[in-house]
Amino acid sequence: MMSMYDDVEKILYSKESIQKRLQAVAKEMNALYSDADLPLLICNLKGAFMFLADLVRYLDFRHELDFIETSSYGAGTASSGDVRFLLDVGESITDRNVIIVEDIVDSGVTLSCILERFEARHARSVRVAALLNKPSRREIEVPIDFCGFVVPNEFVIGYGLDYDQQYRNLPFIGVLKPAVYQGS
């Protein structure tokens, strides 16, 4: 049986470089939210769970957490464009400062739907913290207020990001070998 590490073409960001970048992102967030009224961080599952777990350890301000789960992918590697909410927030976001925590922003379709939904619920502010930004795939322009890394147009896995629900547990962010997903 092959190891999942054999499916990695190259490592883009090591565990150490991810943590260093998260500290810098948290510093930006700490400066903005130091006096804010209990911001609500909303993690988009499943991909952003590792990002959220590590990020909050570096935050100095009081905050609450909630979760959503969206899907715009069927089988395969491309977004269907049809965004479904599989899990919605349990907390009211009316008049709250909301921070959406995303693993990766590529087409912008999913994030655009999330932003519309939360703005319609009268959040005081809605900002986005994204671990990865892939602007080369953007179909809809969306704001990213706090960004970890800008990535090339390659299929990235690890540190919460998956292919077919696998590879999330890799401690780094890497590129999946095309042979793994071609033909799916």
N, C-alpha and C positions, 0 to 999 in steps of 0.2 A: 504494500500500500504506500502510495506517495504521500509525502508530507505536504501540508498546505503551503509551506515555504517554497516548495518547488514550483508553485504556480505564480510566484512573484517575479516579474521581469526586472524590476529595479525598485529600490527604496528611494522615495522622494524626501521624506522627513522622518528622522529617527525619533525614538521615544524622548530623548533628551531635547532635541530641537523643538518638539511639540510643546513640552513643558515650559521651555524658555519663552516661546511665543505666547503661550497662554498667560504667563505672568505679565507680559507686556499688554495684552488685551485687557486683562483684569485691572491693570493700573489705569488704563483709559476709562474703564467702566467705573472704577472707584472714584475717580475725579468727578465724573458726571453725576453719579448717584449718591455721593456722600451725604447730601442733605435731603434726598428724595424721600417721599412718603411711602415706604415699604413697597418697592417695586416687585412685580410678579414676573419671574422667569418662567417661560413656557417652553418646555423641551419638546421638539418634534421627534417622536419615537419612530423607529428604533435606532436610526443611525446616529443621532446626536447624544445618546445617553452617556458615552464615555467623555465626550467633550464637556457636557454639563457637569458630570461628576468631578472632573478635574478642575474645571473653571471655577466652580463655587468655592473650592478650597482656597482660592486666591482672592476672593471678594471680601472686602472689609465692611461693606454696608449690609444692613439687615435687609432681608428679602424673603419672599415666599416662592415656592416651586409648584408648578402644575405641569401637566403633560397633555399633549395631543398626539394622535397618530393619523397621518395622512398617507394616501397611496395614489400615485399616478403611474405606477409601473405595473404592467401585467407580467407575463413571462418575457424574459429577455432583458436587454440593456437600454432600451429607449423608452422615454416617457410616452404614455398614451395621450397625454394632454387632458385626460378626464380625471380631475382631482376628487378623491373621495375622503371624507373624514370618518375614520374608523373609531376614533376616540376624540371626544371634545373636552374642553376644560371643565373642571368641576367648580371652580371659583368664578364669581362675578368679576368681570373686568371693567365694568362701568367706572369711569373716573380713576382708573388705575394707570400707573406707568408700567407698561408691558414691554418685556424684552423677549423676543422670539429667539430661541436657541436652535440653530440649524446645523446639520452636518455639512451639507454642500449646497450651493446655489449654482445651478447650471442654466437650464432654460428660463428659470424665473417664474414658470407657470404655477407651480405649487405655492411658492412664497407669495405670489400675487394674490392667490385665492385666500391664503391665510390672512394677509394684510387687510383685504377687503372685509373679511368676516369680522375681524377684531375692531376695525374702524367703525363698522356698522353697529357694534355693541358699545360704542361710545367710550372707548379707552381714552384716557387723558393723553397718552403718548404711546406710540408703538415703534420700537426700535428693533433692529436685527443684529444678532451676534452669530456669525457664520464661521465655522472652522475653516471651510474651503470655499473659494470663489472661482468659478470656471466661466469667465466672461466670454470666451470664444463660442460658447453654446447658447448664449442669451437670446431668447425670443421676445421676452418682455423685460423692460428695464425695471429693476426693483432696487430699493435702497439697501445697502449693507453698511451699518453704522460701525460695527466692530468686526474686523476680518482677521482670521488667523493667517491663511496663506492663499495666494493666487496660484492655481494649478493649470497645467496644460490640458489640452483636449485629449486626455487618455483616461482609461477606465481605472479609477482609483479604489483601493480597498484598504482595510485595516483601520484600527482605532475607531471602531463602530461602523465603518462603511462596509457594505457587503456586496457579494455577488451571489444570488440565489440563496440568501440567508446564511452564507458562509463567509469566513475570513474576518468577521467583526472583531475577533479576539486578538488579531495581530497587534503587537505593541507599537507599530510604526504605520505610516501611510505609504503605501506602495502602489505600483502599477501592476495590474493583472495581465498575465501573458494573454495575448489575443487568442491563442489556440484554445484556451479554456472556455471562452464564451462564443467563439465563432460557430455559426451553425445553430445557435439556440434561439 
